[in-house]
């Protein structure tokens, strides 16, 4: 279903909703691509990229509703540099929450916020005018892999959002979990390493249908046509992981979803590596 600012997909009995904040066309370097690489992919335009070689990047909140539970996935991730700085941060977070409510979802009814990894805090947290951070979804647990949590806490270089993550951890709302981890009988967080050591993919299975959230293994669908990206800590591992996900999706028709992908944010995969195409989901 398509409504202004919202896309909804049914995967068996599970409802997936993409609540859009905005989509924007940017220089392809932001997703580790060049103009020439984008223009060389015949299926890139007009959904995933512009004809001038810019790529489209989305800021959105994906909501998964399964068996009475409401789960948010990577909300407005990788956005800290332009959405999460005072004083505009408060204006942005109020606008995003208004979009979520307009989609018929009450933020206080969210049970879990799943982070594939940490790349900025995005809308997993909100800040007040004194610079104090709190959970964006007040009654939700923040879930990520225990390997990712250890990586964040022991990393020798700066990770965007780490200070805010530490504040949430100190408030007792973060649950580092061993993977695979079942959130419901239909929704599971599984290991998908390469972008970071503890990167996780959220998999939805219901009534013979399937969807998978690939996190930052592919920042834009065009990335899947190019190969291993230097934006991954382990490019070879990330490419191997992504190819396995895409091959399985090509075989069973699963929806593949990227949190930074522009509308509709989800695709159907056809072909194998070398002739693979990501067609926008309807």
ChimeraX attribute file (.defattr): number of C-alpha atoms within 10 A of each C-alpha:
attribute: neighborCount
match mode: 1-to-1
recipient: residues
	/A:1	9
	/A:2	12
	/A:3	9
	/A:4	8
	/A:5	18
	/A:6	21
	/A:7	20
	/A:8	19
	/A:9	19
	/A:10	16
	/A:11	21
	/A:12	16
	/A:13	15
	/A:14	22
	/A:15	16
	/A:16	21
	/A:17	24
	/A:18	27
	/A:19	28
	/A:20	24
	/A:21	19
	/A:22	14
	/A:23	16
	/A:24	12
	/A:25	15
	/A:26	15
	/A:27	16
	/A:28	21
	/A:29	11
	/A:30	14
	/A:31	22
	/A:32	17
	/A:33	22
	/A:34	16
	/A:35	15
	/A:36	11
	/A:37	14
	/A:38	25
	/A:39	18
	/A:40	14
	/A:41	15
	/A:42	10
	/A:43	19
	/A:44	24
	/A:45	18
	/A:46	11
	/A:47	17
	/A:48	26
	/A:49	25
	/A:50	16
	/A:51	13
	/A:52	12
	/A:53	21
	/A:54	22
	/A:55	31
	/A:56	25
	/A:57	25
	/A:58	25
	/A:59	26
	/A:60	31
	/A:61	27
	/A:62	25
	/A:63	23
	/A:64	23
	/A:65	21
	/A:66	21
	/A:67	13
	/A:68	9
	/A:69	13
	/A:70	21
	/A:71	23
	/A:72	25
	/A:73	25
	/A:74	28
	/A:75	25
	/A:76	26
	/A:77	27
	/A:78	21
	/A:79	19
	/A:80	17
	/A:81	12
	/A:82	11
	/A:83	20
	/A:84	22
	/A:85	14
	/A:86	15
	/A:87	14
	/A:88	11
	/A:89	21
	/A:90	17
	/A:91	12
	/A:92	19
	/A:93	21
	/A:94	12
	/A:95	13
	/A:96	22
	/A:97	20
	/A:98	15
	/A:99	19
	/A:100	24
	/A:101	13
	/A:102	13
	/A:103	19
	/A:104	8
	/A:105	18
	/A:106	14
	/A:107	18
	/A:108	12
	/A:109	14
	/A:110	21
	/A:111	20
	/A:112	24
	/A:113	26
	/A:114	25
	/A:115	25
	/A:116	30
	/A:117	27
	/A:118	23
	/A:119	18
	/A:120	22
	/A:121	24
	/A:122	26
	/A:123	28
	/A:124	27
	/A:125	21
	/A:126	22
	/A:127	20
	/A:128	12
	/A:129	10
	/A:130	8
	/A:131	12
	/A:132	10
	/A:133	17
	/A:134	18
	/A:135	22
	/A:136	20
	/A:137	22
	/A:138	17
	/A:139	15
	/A:140	22
	/A:141	18
	/A:142	25
	/A:143	22
	/A:144	25
	/A:145	26
	/A:146	16
	/A:147	20
	/A:148	22
	/A:149	23
	/A:150	13
	/A:151	17
	/A:152	24
	/A:153	12
	/A:154	9
	/A:155	11
	/A:156	8
	/A:157	7
	/A:158	9
	/A:159	14
	/A:160	18
	/A:161	21
	/A:162	17
	/A:163	15
	/A:164	21
	/A:165	25
	/A:166	14
	/A:167	17
	/A:168	18
	/A:169	15
	/A:170	10
	/A:171	12
	/A:172	11
	/A:173	19
	/A:174	22
	/A:175	17
	/A:176	16
	/A:177	16
	/A:178	15
	/A:179	17
	/A:180	14
	/A:181	16
	/A:182	15
	/A:183	18
	/A:184	14
	/A:185	11
	/A:186	19
	/A:187	23
	/A:188	18
	/A:189	26
	/A:190	20
	/A:191	19
	/A:192	25
	/A:193	25
	/A:194	22
	/A:195	27
	/A:196	25
	/A:197	22
	/A:198	24
	/A:199	27
	/A:200	30
	/A:201	25
	/A:202	24
	/A:203	19
	/A:204	25
	/A:205	18
	/A:206	16
	/A:207	10
	/A:208	10
	/A:209	16
	/A:210	21
	/A:211	27
	/A:212	23
	/A:213	23
	/A:214	23
	/A:215	24
	/A:216	28
	/A:217	31
	/A:218	27
	/A:219	22
	/A:220	27
	/A:221	30
	/A:222	27
	/A:223	19
	/A:224	21
	/A:225	20
	/A:226	16
	/A:227	18
	/A:228	20
	/A:229	21
	/A:230	13
	/A:231	18
	/A:232	20
	/A:233	14
	/A:234	16
	/A:235	19
	/A:236	16
	/A:237	19
	/A:238	26
	/A:239	21
	/A:240	15
	/A:241	18
	/A:242	22
	/A:243	17
	/A:244	13
	/A:245	18
	/A:246	26
	/A:247	17
	/A:248	13
	/A:249	20
	/A:250	20
	/A:251	12
	/A:252	15
	/A:253	17
	/A:254	24
	/A:255	25
	/A:256	25
	/A:257	25
	/A:258	23
	/A:259	28
	/A:260	27
	/A:261	26
	/A:262	25
	/A:263	24
	/A:264	22
	/A:265	27
	/A:266	26
	/A:267	23
	/A:268	20
	/A:269	23
	/A:270	17
	/A:271	13
	/A:272	14
	/A:273	14
	/A:274	10
	/A:275	8
	/A:276	16
	/A:277	22
	/A:278	22
	/A:279	17
	/A:280	19
	/A:281	15
	/A:282	12
